[in-house]
């Protein structure tokens, strides 16, 4: 069974640009969550999607958005990039509710904003 | 909202010594708690979940509802246990179970 796949793995963007990250969950998983991981803040929850609907959202500005498609694949977008957005962005999938089921993480997308 | 505290950023122990990674949380409505681990250059993965009561790689975690703690323990540390450990307590009552909050993590370093 293929694991959670994230693309691209590494990318460098300039301040003010926007970026789209993609996540393919494990087959059969309908919940997709996104996290931002930084050395100083650890893992911070961005949002969670289930059946194309955002069910929960973390405390991030509106520049961070996401969506989920009918095949459960998900994308997140960050507009007007700032230097502080440099981080590892992790996608995780689970069968249903993340807090009641094991969640499986992808390897992440390393974003560097210069 | 759920608050998670992992007080130690770095814990250094010698091989063969006991290990205890601390985790305290604020909301204890659900019995489901998790510990996740990230080994060097590997993806974050589940180490254990409280409800299954398994012992994974010699690690156990006892839920103490009175102290709202879920400390991770291992009697004898091994070099391969060196990793970053994250505690993930249950969602609070407002979240509907759709969000997993992680602690800031503890880097365990097992020295020879």
Interface residues (C-beta under 8 A of the other chain):
Chain A: X3 X31 X33 X35 X41 X42 X43 X45 X48 X50 X55 X56 X58 X90 X92 X97 X98 X99 X100 X102 X103 X104 X105 X106 X107 X108
Chain B: X30 X32 X34 X43 X44 X45 X46 X49 X86 X88 X90 X91 X95 X96 X97 X98 X99 X100 X101 X102 X103 X104 X105
